[in-house]
Amino acid sequence: MTYDPETWVDYTTPCIDAAHLNAIEHGVDIAQGDIMVLRGLTANIPATDAELVGRLYIETDLLERIWRDNGAGWDLVITPGGGAWTLIAETIVGAPGAAAVTFLAIPQTYRTLWLFAAVRTDRAAEFDYVLWQANADGAANYDRVQFYTTIAAHFNGGARAQTAGYAGFCEAANSRAANFGPTTAIWQDYASATIEKTSLVPLSAAAGDRSADADVMEHLYSSWWRNTAAITRLDFIPQTGPNFVAGSRFTLYGIT
């Protein structure tokens, strides 16, 4: 067969290096006997090989991800249902707490930013909000809306011209002691220099002390930043706080 080389995800590095373009069929380099497509448990992924750049490894456990041998390491190139995820940074708040969590110098090489967090503040109440600001902009340049439901009822609200957007809902000091509110937030096209930035919070929850139906809540949010600048920095702050307590976790991913 004739192999027609194409470029890979980064559009510059060949899918298979020149030494293996002569004859490849069914994932095997016939001329050299190298298997270029492997499949197995994640724990059994082989050592990388500079002579086998472009070799693929398909997981049979976990998420059935696909990895590519770059000669010096394995790159995650495909995850089910979407592009590759890369951990940008993670912050776990230590004692005695933190008034803000900041991600600086965010790479501009992804299409989407996705935050996963588990949060609690020291506000003297059952609940608090997690807010975000882009590029250290604390002016009244954010518009936000929310919908939330409890066991008992549904509510909605929001406001224009605020100093921060919503990144989620969370537990506070009067919540059950071991509770940290889960939240996830998305910034699509964050690196664009031509569109205003929007965040979506498809899931955020808190349960307070669970003494009443109104305590157990799930929230959804949208926020708009009135700026077309690419997001290079994100600050997360409590709405009331004043601090995130020790153990609060913020994990930021980039998605290609």
C-alpha positions in Angstrom: 0.0 0.0 0.0 1.0 3.6 -0.4 1.2 5.7 2.8 0.3 9.3 2.4 1.7 11.2 5.5 -0.5 13.8 7.1 0.3 16.2 9.9 -0.8 15.6 13.4 -2.7 17.6 16.0 -0.1 20.4 16.2 -0.1 20.7 12.3 3.6 20.8 12.1 5.0 17.4 13.4 4.6 14.5 11.1 2.2 11.7 12.3 5.0 9.1 11.6 8.7 9.9 11.3 10.4 9.6 8.0 12.0 6.2 8.8 8.6 4.6 8.9 6.8 6.1 5.9 8.0 3.4 3.5 5.4 0.6 4.3 2.8 0.6 7.0 -0.2 -1.6 7.1 -2.7 -2.5 9.9 -0.6 -0.5 12.4 2.7 -2.4 11.6 5.8 -1.0 9.9 6.3 -3.9 7.5 9.8 -2.9 6.7 11.1 -2.8 10.2 8.5 -4.9 12.1 7.6 -2.1 14.5 4.0 -2.1 15.9 2.8 1.5 15.6 -0.6 1.0 17.2 -0.7 -0.6 20.6 -3.6 -1.4 23.0 -3.6 -2.3 26.6 -3.9 -1.3 30.3 -2.7 2.2 31.2 -0.2 0.7 33.6 1.5 -1.3 30.7 2.2 1.7 28.4 5.7 1.1 27.1 8.8 3.3 27.3 8.9 6.0 24.6 11.2 5.6 21.7 12.8 8.3 19.5 12.7 5.9 16.5 8.9 5.3 16.9 7.6 8.9 16.9 3.9 8.8 16.1 3.2 5.4 17.7 -0.2 5.3 19.3 -1.3 3.6 22.5 -5.1 3.0 23.2 -6.1 2.5 26.8 -8.4 -0.5 27.5 -9.2 0.8 31.1 -10.0 4.2 32.6 -11.4 6.5 29.8 -10.1 4.6 26.8 -7.8 7.6 26.0 -5.4 7.6 23.1 -1.7 8.6 23.6 0.9 9.5 21.0 4.7 8.7 21.4 6.6 11.9 20.8 10.0 10.2 21.2 10.5 11.6 24.7 7.2 11.1 26.3 3.5 10.3 25.7 1.1 13.0 24.7 -2.7 12.6 25.4 -4.2 13.3 22.0 -7.8 12.0 22.2 -10.3 11.7 25.0 -13.8 10.3 24.5 -16.2 12.9 23.3 -13.8 15.8 22.8 -10.3 17.2 22.6 -7.3 16.6 24.8 -7.3 17.9 28.4 -4.2 19.4 29.9 -3.8 20.3 33.6 -2.7 23.9 33.7 -2.4 24.3 37.5 -4.0 23.3 40.8 -4.2 25.2 44.1 -5.1 23.6 47.4 -5.6 26.2 50.1 -3.5 25.8 53.2 -3.9 27.0 56.7 -5.0 29.5 57.8 -6.9 30.2 54.6 -6.7 32.5 51.6 -8.5 35.7 50.6 -8.1 34.8 46.9 -6.8 32.0 44.6 -5.0 33.2 41.5 -3.9 31.5 38.2 -1.3 33.7 36.5 0.2 33.5 33.0 -2.5 31.2 31.6 -1.3 29.6 28.4 -3.1 30.9 25.2 -2.8 27.6 23.4 -6.2 26.1 24.3 -9.8 26.6 23.1 -11.4 26.4 26.4 -10.6 26.7 30.1 -12.4 24.5 32.6 -12.3 24.8 36.3 -13.1 22.1 38.9 -13.3 23.2 42.5 -14.4 22.1 45.9 -14.8 25.2 48.1 -15.7 26.4 51.6 -15.3 29.9 53.1 -15.2 31.2 56.6 -18.3 33.4 56.2 -20.5 33.2 59.3 -23.4 31.6 57.4 -24.3 28.3 55.7 -23.4 29.4 52.2 -21.3 31.7 50.1 -20.5 32.4 46.5 -17.3 31.9 44.5 -16.6 34.9 42.2 -14.1 35.4 39.4 -12.3 38.3 37.9 -10.3 38.3 34.6 -6.9 40.0 34.2 -7.1 41.7 37.6 -10.2 43.7 36.5 -12.1 44.6 39.6 -14.3 47.3 38.0 -18.0 47.1 37.4 -17.6 45.3 34.1 -19.4 42.0 34.8 -23.0 41.0 34.2 -24.3 37.8 35.7 -27.5 35.7 36.1 -28.3 32.6 38.1 -30.9 29.9 38.5 -31.1 27.6 41.4 -33.3 25.0 42.9 -33.7 23.5 46.4 -35.8 20.5 47.5 -38.6 23.0 48.2 -38.6 25.6 45.4 -36.9 27.3 42.4 -35.4 30.8 42.2 -33.6 33.1 39.8 -31.7 36.3 40.0 -28.7 38.3 38.8 -27.4 41.8 38.3 -25.6 44.0 35.7 -22.4 46.0 36.1 -20.9 44.0 38.9 -17.3 43.8 40.0 -17.0 40.0 39.4 -18.7 37.1 37.7 -20.1 34.0 39.3 -17.8 30.9 39.5 -20.1 28.9 41.7 -21.8 28.4 45.0 -20.1 26.9 48.1 -20.3 25.9 51.7 -19.5 28.4 54.6 -18.7 28.2 58.3 -22.2 27.1 59.5 -22.4 24.2 57.0 -21.7 20.7 58.1 -18.0 20.6 59.0 -16.7 18.3 56.3 -18.7 19.8 53.4 -16.9 21.5 50.5 -19.2 22.7 47.8 -18.4 21.3 44.3 -18.4 23.7 41.3 -17.3 23.7 37.7 -16.9 26.7 35.4 -16.1 27.1 31.7 -14.6 29.9 29.7 -14.9 29.2 26.0 -12.7 31.1 23.5 -10.9 32.7 26.4 -7.8 33.4 24.2 -9.8 35.3 21.6 -8.9 39.0 21.1 -12.1 39.9 19.3 -15.0 38.6 21.5 -16.2 39.5 25.0 -15.7 36.7 27.4 -18.4 34.6 28.9 -18.3 32.0 31.7 -20.8 29.2 32.2 -21.3 27.3 35.5 -23.3 24.2 34.5 -23.1 22.7 38.0 -22.6 24.0 41.5 -24.0 22.7 44.7 -24.1 23.1 48.5 -26.1 21.6 51.3 -25.5 23.8 54.4 -26.3 22.0 57.6 -29.1 20.0 55.9 -31.6 20.9 58.6 -34.3 22.0 56.1 -35.3 21.4 52.5 -34.2 24.9 51.6 -30.6 24.1 52.6 -30.0 21.6 49.8 -29.3 23.6 46.6 -28.1 23.2 43.0 -27.1 26.3 41.0 -26.4 27.3 37.4 -24.8 30.6 36.4 -23.7 32.6 33.4 -21.5 35.7 33.5 -20.2 38.1 31.0 -17.0 40.2 31.1 -17.3 43.4 29.1 -13.9 43.1 27.5 -12.5 41.5 24.4 -9.0 40.9 25.8 -7.6 37.4 26.0 -7.8 36.0 29.5 -4.3 35.6 30.9 -5.2 35.7 34.6 -8.1 34.5 36.7 -8.7 35.4 40.3 -11.2 33.6 42.5 -12.5 35.3 45.6 -15.3 34.7 48.1 -18.3 37.0 47.7 -18.5 37.5 51.5 -15.7 35.3 52.9 -13.4 36.9 53.9 -11.3 33.7 53.1 -11.4 30.3 51.5 -10.6 27.8 54.2 -7.8 25.3 54.2 -8.6 22.3 52.0 -10.4 24.2 49.3 -9.2 23.0 46.0 -9.1 24.8 42.6 -8.0 22.8 39.5 -7.7 24.5 36.1 -7.6 22.6 32.8 -7.1 23.7 29.2 -9.0 21.9 26.4 -7.8 21.8 22.8 
